[in-house]
Amino acid sequence: MKRSTINTAYHAASACFAQHGWALPPKPRWDITDFGLGDFEHFGLILINLANEPEYCEKLMWARRGQTTPCHTHAKKKEDIICRAGALTLKLWPAKPVAGVNLPATLLVPINGESATVATGLPFVLAAGSRVTLSPGVWHEFYPASEECIIGEVSTSNDDLRDNFFLRPDVGRFPGIEEDEPAVVRLISE
């Protein structure tokens, strides 16, 4: 991922957070990724670690229309994904979605704290203020349904190095960086 792309994304996300009144803590830990795919416009996400303690984690994320967070799961982490501004599309699977393997047609997940039936692998939209709770082992991908989306995450402790399992084998959690201009911000992976 080019440093210029990282810098541009940092400025755009900062402007969006400011527009929506999200004050960031001093020295926030930025994570801007293309998931190692080299295509930030289609597979991109900006995350800011607000807290990562042994018992819990909180993140603030931002994405634009057309940017997908690839299908993945966590073995340990339980998380609430919260649409904070805009609208967020999610797809969920109760187990690894593998060609030729039949999965149940639906799964039950808490949406806004109440049990809801969701169609396996089909998109559904969270409006601003809504949240979905994902237990370990639930496969998920998400992307904005609006032009841009601010996304919150509250979870059990986060381990980006050992608890992200992506469906595509070519996906990496952190990007390689090509230094084509000076860094405006240093990333959590640096």
Secondary structure, DSSP 8 states (H G I E B T S, - for coil): -BHHHHHHHHHHHHHHHHHTT----SS-EEEEE-TTSS-TTTS-EEEEEEEE-SS-EEEEEEEETT--EEEEE-SS--EEEEEEESEEEEEEESS---TT----SEEEEEETTEEEEEETT--EEEETT-EEEE-TT-EEEEEESSSEEEEEEEES---TTTS-EESSTT--SS---B-SS--SS-BTT-
